[in-house]
Amino acid sequence: MPREAPTVKMIRSDLDRTRQIAPQILEHLRERILSLDLRPGTPLSRAELQQQFGSSQTPVRDALMKLEEEGLVTVYPQYATLVSKIDVDLARQAHFMRRAVEQEAVFTIASSSEAKAVGDRLALATETLAKLSETTQQGAFSDADRAFHWIIFEAARIEHLWPIIRRHSGHIDRLRRLDLSAHGKQRIIDAHAEIVDAVRSGKPETAEMAMKRHLSGTLSAIEEIATQFPDYLQLR
């Protein structure tokens, strides 16, 4: 993966003009940042974004403000707006929150009468992940990984926490994307399989520990990631 920060060349997306434009621009930019298609340090020109999206100034400004609130862009008034570096401290905090929620979620699921049925759904999601691991579609692989975790939120009946977790996960998600490039996909598939087995078997403590190991993998590789991508990370 190249390490220099090029000037952004946006790909015009087909916006639904019957809906609000700002949320669509926000989602488009967020997804490109999380996928590292827009890498840390990439400048985002408001004028260029307006042209590419066929939008007025206000929706672009609103989208960038939301991205700034999520810590995904840094705005230097009267100077530039840049895709932010990956803040390792914020990644650790997001990891702490997500681990607390998802460990409790799989514990709850594995303790319930629905454990076997949910385990079967998670197994199918893991099979999809395994098939995608054999392709070069990293975006599709990441989407399938998110689908696996969404099943857990849904089955534990904590769906309303999902957007909150997602909104605060930008830094840890980008770290995971770098970790995926460095270590491949098999580790994630193996971790999912451990969780599936524990849930299917109705073993809440085992499921909880499997989730803890799974979510802690990326942070344990911080030094290696920082060595490989020194310009991408902000270390405190």
ABEGO torsion letter per residue (X at the ends): XBABBBBBBBBBBBBBAABBAAAAAAAAAAAAAAAGABBBGBBBBAAAAAAAAGBBAAAAAAAAAAAAAAGABBBBBGABBBBBBBBAAAAAAAAAAAAAAAAAAAAAAAABAAAAAAAAAAAAAAAAAAAAAABABAAAAAAAAAAAAAAAAAAAGAAAAAAAAAAAAAAAAAAAAAAAAAAEAAAAAAAAAAAAAAAAAGBAAAAAAAAAAAAAAAAAAAAAAAAABAAABBBX
